[in-house]
Amino acid sequence: MSDNETNHKATNALWGGRFGQGPAEIMAQINASISFDQRLYRQDIAGSKAHCAMLVASDILSKEDGQAIDSGLDQILGEFERGEITLDPALEDIHMHVETRLRELIGDAAGRLHTARSRNDQVATDFRLWTRDAIDQIDAGLTAFQNTLLDQAEAHADAIMPGFTHLQSAQPVTVGHHLLAYVEMARRDQSRFADCRTRLNESPLGAAALAGTSFPIDRHATASALGFDAPMANSMDAVSSRDFVAEFLSCCAIAAMHLSRFSEELVVWSSAQFGFISLSDSFSTGSSIMPQKRNPDAAELVRAKVGRIIGSLNTMLIVLKGLPLAYSKDMQEDKEPAFDAFDSLQLGLSAITGMVGDMAFNTERLHDAASSGFSTATDIADWLVRVADIPFRNAHHITGTLVKMAEDQGCMLHELSLADMQGVEPQITADIYDVLSVENSVASRSSFGGTAPSGVRASIAAHRERLS
């Protein structure tokens, strides 16, 4: 082999004509992305097939070469699916692995596939396709999470528990109502992801390196073939924009934050001090030294995942913040944060959905906790306004006095004598005892969105219809 041949072999096949020798080893290591962008093989092959079909339809590529390329791409897809492709860091990325294997299968005709496109628009297309697929998978996970919440909410629409503010007993609520709050959060998460999907669903393919191409391509055809709503309208924006990744990661971070909040409640509720729920062995672990322990590790790990996902969002924003138009190699750092956030969110969604379906509520303990802490005090104030026509601020003061009296006597509000209460406010009658039970308290909260069991069941039905 001649020196020229040796040098040619040492250089990258894409741009070897410009360079006389190969890159330093550390350059090869930092430049290669195949270790992670191999995940894009399905999207890369789908984009190449659409591009090939368009080139044939536009008379840029012969039908014979087009058929060979299309068949070769199908074979490569099967090889990837079966794990038969050997990854080579020297080939840098998923695009070159596909193209190199295609050349091995069909010869020089493989080189015609890259006509009228660049790796810049190719990777942007691949990544939009992957993000779109990721959103669809997350949407399915959020639907499963909501359905599991609805199952538990329906089974416990009448079960009473304490509602908290500042983690102190505030007012009695129903378990179903509490769980429906997380259904609402997940519903909004789905909406955010759907908005993100709509905005990203434009095709960069055909923008080439940054300026478009002189070939008579049909970008609307490739956009349609790949399920995009339209081609992106500016070729520089097409290859350089990654706001769709930042938006996707923002949606992931908000959804993960909601899962983290619920996980925190599961950790608290399952503690011996609260004893509101129990988790089976399937979602608990033990201690290496304390045999009595049952730890809610799954919930704790879901709670921790949000840190990684927020970190991925920060990484993406910092990578982008100083980049000029159009493409910069910095953008190679866009994929790992997105992949990691997606994996973490999917894992968290699966884990917390499993925990929700698995957990058993200690309804007796919940009822006792709801009855303590003077949780029906607000019901007294509302009764004074509604029945005795006392201004709410005055009623609030009267109720506070009654709470102090009960504290001093070491009893609950419903255990105060009528004479004691009338000593504070003469207009109080025996009817006030009707509002002092937690059952009557939650039943009375029948305003739209309130905790009354009737409202909970109506909300569950509405959510079931939406999700169906």
C-alpha positions, -999 to +999 in steps of 0.1 A: +000+000+000+014+034-010+019+063+015-010+082-002-032+051+002-022+048+038-030+085+045-063+081+027-072+051+048-062+071+079-086+099+072-123+100+075-141+089+044-164+119+046-138+146+044-106+127+036-100+147+004-093+178+023-070+162+049-036+145+045-036+125+077-060+111+103-070+128+135-052+124+168-066+097+190-081+121+215-097+140+186-113+107+174-126+101+209-141+135+215-155+137+180-173+103+179-210+101+190-219+066+180-218+054+216-251+073+222-265+083+188-268+046+179-303+050+195-313+070+164-309+041+139-346+037+133-351+074+127-319+077+106-330+048+083-366+062+081-352+096+070-329+081+045-357+060+029-379+091+026-350+111+011-343+083-013-379+080-025-380+118-030-347+118-050-362+091-073-395+109-077-376+141-085-354+124-112-323+131-092-317+094-085-324+065-109-351+040-100-325+012-100-302+029-075-333+039-055-345+004-053-311-009-043-307+018-016-342+011-002-337-026+000-303-021+015-317+002+042-344-024+050-316-050+055-296-027+077-327-020+098-331-057+104-294-061+113-297-033+139-328-048+153-311-082+157-280-066+172-258-077+143-242-043+136-207-039+150-201-003+162-169+013+151-159+047+168-138+055+137-171+059+118-181+086+142-219+085+142-250+066+133-252+082+098-218+069+088-225+035+102-256+032+080-239+046+050-208+024+053-229-007+057-250+003+028-219+007+007-208-028+017-242-042+006-248-023-027-215-007-037-210+028-050-247+035-054-248+040-017-229+073-021-257+088-041-280+087-011-264+118+004-272+139-026-290+171-016-285+167+021-259+171+048-253+155+081-266+188+096-301+184+083-299+147+087-292+147+124-317+174+130-344+153+113-334+122+131-335+140+165-369+155+158-383+121+148-368+106+180-382+133+202-416+129+186-415+091+193-403+098+229-432+121+235-457+095+223-442+070+247-443+094+276-479+102+268-488+065+270-470+064+304-489+094+317-522+079+306-514+047+325-504+067+355-537+086+354-558+055+350-542+039+380-548+070+400-584+070+389-588+033+400-576+042+435-596+074+436-628+056+426-622+029+453-616+056+479-640+083+468-657+082+503-625+075+524-617+105+546-581+117+553-566+149+566-558+176+541-527+195+549-512+229+546-477+235+558-478+197+565-502+204+593-538+191+595-560+217+578-594+203+567-607+168+561-607+157+525-614+125+507-586+102+495-602+103+460-600+140+459-563+140+470-554+116+442-573+135+416-550+165+422-522+144+407-545+133+378-549+170+370-511+176+371-505+146+348-532+160+325-514+193+322-481+174+316-497+156+287-509+189+273-474+204+276-459+175+258-486+177+231-478+214+225-441+206+223-449+178+198-469+202+176-441+228+175-413+203+167-433+185+140-416+203+111-390+187+089-354+200+086-346+175+058-334+191+026-320+222+044-286+206+037-256+222+055-273+255+061-283+272+028-305+247+011-296+229-021-294+236-058-310+202-066-347+203-075-358+185-044-393+183-029-391+190+008-429+188+012-428+152+000-402+141+025-420+160+053-452+143+045-436+109+042-421+112+077-453+124+093-442+161+097-468+188+092-445+208+069-409+215+061-391+241+082-393+274+064-357+286+069-327+264+062-304+280+087-330+276+114-336+241+104-301+229+111-293+251+141-325+252+162-326+229+192-353+248+211-375+217+206-350+197+227-350+224+254-388+225+254-390+187+256-366+187+285-386+214+302-417+193+299-398+163+313-386+184+342-421+196+351-436+161+348-407+147+369-413+174+395-449+163+399-438+127+403-413+138+429-439+156+449-462+125+449-432+103+458-425+125+488-461+120+500-457+082+495-426+083+516-443+103+544-476+083+542-458+049+544-438+059+575-447+044+609-454+079+622-481+084+596-491+049+587-516+061+560-505+035+534-486+003+531-465-009+502-460-045+494-427-063+491-428-055+454-421-018+460-401-019+492-367-029+504-352-039+537-322-029+557-289-047+559-287-042+597-323-033+609-346-063+603-377-044+611-373-019+583-395-016+552-381+012+531-400+030+502-369+030+480-388+031+448-405+064+458-372+078+470-355+070+437-383+086+417-380+116+439-343+118+431-347+114+393-360+149+390-325+162+399-310+144+369-338+156+346-335+193+356-297+189+352-303+177+316-324+208+309-297+230+323-271+213+302-291+218+271-297+255+277-260+261+286-249+243+254-271+265+233-268+299+250-236+311+232-239+294+198-240+315+166-259+303+135-259+278+120-245+244+130-217+240+156-203+207+169-215+217+204-248+204+192-235+169+195-240+174+232-278+177+228-286+140+227-272+125+258-292+149+281-324+142+262-318+104+262-310+104+299-340+126+308-363+104+287-350+072+303-353+086+338-388+099+333-400+067+317-385+047+346-400+070+372-434+069+355-434+031+355-423+029+391-448+053+405-476+038+385-468+005+400-466+020+435-500+036+431-516+004+420-498-015+448-504+007+478-531-001+504-547+027+523-552+024+561-586+040+560-592+038+598-559+055+605-567+081+578-601+088+594-587+091+629-560+115+616-587+136+598-607+139+630-578+153+650-562+187+649-595+206+650-598+200+612-635+210+612-628+245+626-635+261+593-669+244+592-678+262+624-668+295+609-688+288+578-718+277+599-717+310+618-717+330+586-743+309+569-768+304+598-761+332+623-753+358+596-720+368+613-693+384+591-666+359+583-638+377+601-659+378+633-668+341+628-631+333+623-623+350+657-651+332+674-639+299+660-604+305+672-617+311+707-635+278+706-604+260+694-584+275+723-611+264+747-610+228+733-572+229+736-574+240+772-600+213+780-580+186+762-609+177+740-621+178+704-644+205+691-674+182+689-668+174+726-673+210+738-706+214+756-733+236+740-732+258+771-695+264+767-699+273+730-728+296+737-707+313+763-685+324+734-713+331+709-749+331+721-763+325+686-748+290+685-774+262+686-772+225+688-774+223+650-737+233+650-728+197+659-741+186+625-711+202+608-685+190+633-682+154+619-656+149+592-682+131+571-705+161+570-675+184+565-664+167+533-700+161+520-706+199+524-677+208+501-697+203+470-686+233+451-670+225+417-636+210+422-644+204+459-637+172+480-673+160+483-676+123+473-703+133+447-679+157+431-650+132+432-671+106+413-682+132+387-646+142+382-635+106+378-661+100+352-650+131+333-614+120+333-623+085+322-641+099+292-612+121+284-586+093+286-608+069+266 
